[in-house]
Amino acid sequence: MKQAIWNDKVIAESDATVVIEGNHYFPPNDIKKEFFKSTETHTMCPWKGVASYYDVEVNGKVNKDAAWYYPEVSELAKGIKGYVAFWKGVEVK
């Protein structure tokens, strides 16, 4: 079971993460949606597609664009469509 933790709170938990390029991608149903707020940020991965981002909000603190996902993916990345990955101090263990 993998957990994503930020600001001493488990924000995602799953036994079905997919690891790509060293990042654990959590199934969308395994994130605790109350801690996530969509942002206007987007980036482009040449082989996965366009990523969208979430701010992570826990106990009044905001970690800007700390989670990302691919709402639409290339054929090569179809296994992570909608799955959420983390950075910016979010610990996955």
C-alpha positions as a Markdown table, in Angstrom:
| # | Residue | x | y | z |
|---|---|---|---|---|
| 1 | Met | 0.0 | 0.0 | 0.0 |
| 2 | Lys | 1.4 | 3.4 | -1.0 |
| 3 | Gln | 0.5 | 6.6 | 0.7 |
| 4 | Ala | 1.0 | 10.2 | -0.4 |
| 5 | Ile | 1.5 | 12.4 | 2.6 |
| 6 | Trp | 1.8 | 16.2 | 2.9 |
| 7 | Asn | 1.6 | 18.4 | 6.0 |
| 8 | Asp | 1.2 | 15.3 | 8.1 |
| 9 | Lys | -2.0 | 14.2 | 6.3 |
| 10 | Val | -2.5 | 11.2 | 4.0 |
| 11 | Ile | -3.9 | 12.7 | 0.8 |
| 12 | Ala | -3.9 | 9.5 | -1.3 |
| 13 | Glu | -3.6 | 5.8 | -0.6 |
| 14 | Ser | -3.6 | 2.9 | -3.0 |
| 15 | Asp | -2.3 | -0.6 | -3.6 |
| 16 | Ala | -2.6 | 0.0 | -7.4 |
| 17 | Thr | -0.2 | 2.8 | -8.2 |
| 18 | Val | 1.6 | 2.8 | -11.6 |
| 19 | Val | 5.3 | 3.8 | -11.5 |
| 20 | Ile | 6.6 | 5.8 | -14.5 |
| 21 | Glu | 9.8 | 7.6 | -14.5 |
| 22 | Gly | 10.2 | 7.2 | -10.8 |
| 23 | Asn | 6.8 | 8.7 | -10.0 |
| 24 | His | 3.9 | 6.8 | -8.4 |
| 25 | Tyr | 0.6 | 7.6 | -10.2 |
| 26 | Phe | -2.4 | 7.0 | -8.0 |
| 27 | Pro | -5.8 | 5.9 | -9.4 |
| 28 | Pro | -8.2 | 8.9 | -9.4 |
| 29 | Asn | -10.6 | 7.1 | -6.9 |
| 30 | Asp | -7.7 | 6.7 | -4.4 |
| 31 | Ile | -7.0 | 10.4 | -3.8 |
| 32 | Lys | -8.8 | 12.2 | -1.1 |
| 33 | Lys | -10.5 | 14.8 | -3.2 |
| 34 | Glu | -11.2 | 17.2 | -0.4 |
| 35 | Phe | -7.5 | 18.1 | -0.4 |
| 36 | Phe | -7.3 | 18.9 | -4.1 |
| 37 | Lys | -8.2 | 22.0 | -6.0 |
| 38 | Ser | -7.8 | 22.3 | -9.8 |
| 39 | Thr | -5.5 | 25.0 | -11.2 |
| 40 | Glu | -5.0 | 26.6 | -14.6 |
| 41 | Thr | -1.5 | 25.2 | -14.9 |
| 42 | His | -0.7 | 22.8 | -17.8 |
| 43 | Thr | 2.6 | 21.4 | -19.0 |
| 44 | Met | 3.4 | 19.2 | -22.0 |
| 45 | Cys | 5.2 | 15.8 | -21.9 |
| 46 | Pro | 6.3 | 14.7 | -25.4 |
| 47 | Trp | 5.2 | 11.1 | -24.9 |
| 48 | Lys | 2.4 | 11.3 | -22.3 |
| 49 | Gly | 0.5 | 14.5 | -23.4 |
| 50 | Val | -0.7 | 17.6 | -21.6 |
| 51 | Ala | -0.7 | 17.5 | -17.8 |
| 52 | Ser | -3.1 | 19.3 | -15.6 |
| 53 | Tyr | -2.4 | 20.3 | -12.0 |
| 54 | Tyr | -3.9 | 20.4 | -8.6 |
| 55 | Asp | -3.0 | 22.5 | -5.6 |
| 56 | Val | -2.9 | 20.4 | -2.4 |
| 57 | Glu | -4.6 | 22.1 | 0.6 |
| 58 | Val | -4.2 | 20.7 | 4.1 |
| 59 | Asn | -4.9 | 22.4 | 7.4 |
| 60 | Gly | -4.9 | 25.8 | 5.8 |
| 61 | Lys | -1.7 | 25.4 | 3.9 |
| 62 | Val | -1.5 | 25.3 | 0.1 |
| 63 | Asn | 1.1 | 23.5 | -1.9 |
| 64 | Lys | 0.8 | 25.1 | -5.3 |
| 65 | Asp | 0.6 | 22.7 | -8.3 |
| 66 | Ala | 1.9 | 19.8 | -6.1 |
| 67 | Ala | -0.1 | 17.1 | -8.0 |
| 68 | Trp | -0.5 | 16.5 | -11.7 |
| 69 | Tyr | -2.5 | 14.2 | -13.9 |
| 70 | Tyr | -3.2 | 13.6 | -17.6 |
| 71 | Pro | -6.9 | 13.9 | -18.4 |
| 72 | Glu | -6.2 | 12.8 | -22.0 |
| 73 | Val | -3.1 | 10.7 | -22.9 |
| 74 | Ser | -1.2 | 9.4 | -25.8 |
| 75 | Glu | -1.5 | 5.7 | -26.7 |
| 76 | Leu | 1.8 | 5.1 | -24.9 |
| 77 | Ala | 0.5 | 6.4 | -21.6 |
| 78 | Lys | -3.1 | 5.0 | -21.7 |
| 79 | Gly | -2.4 | 3.2 | -18.4 |
| 80 | Ile | -2.2 | 6.4 | -16.4 |
| 81 | Lys | -5.2 | 8.4 | -17.8 |
| 82 | Gly | -6.5 | 10.4 | -14.9 |
| 83 | Tyr | -4.0 | 9.0 | -12.4 |
| 84 | Val | -2.4 | 11.5 | -10.0 |
| 85 | Ala | 1.3 | 11.9 | -9.2 |
| 86 | Phe | 3.0 | 14.2 | -6.7 |
| 87 | Trp | 6.1 | 16.4 | -6.2 |
| 88 | Lys | 7.0 | 19.6 | -4.2 |
| 89 | Gly | 7.5 | 17.9 | -0.9 |
| 90 | Val | 4.6 | 15.4 | -1.0 |
| 91 | Glu | 6.1 | 12.2 | 0.3 |
| 92 | Val | 5.1 | 8.9 | -1.2 |
| 93 | Lys | 5.9 | 5.9 | 0.9 |
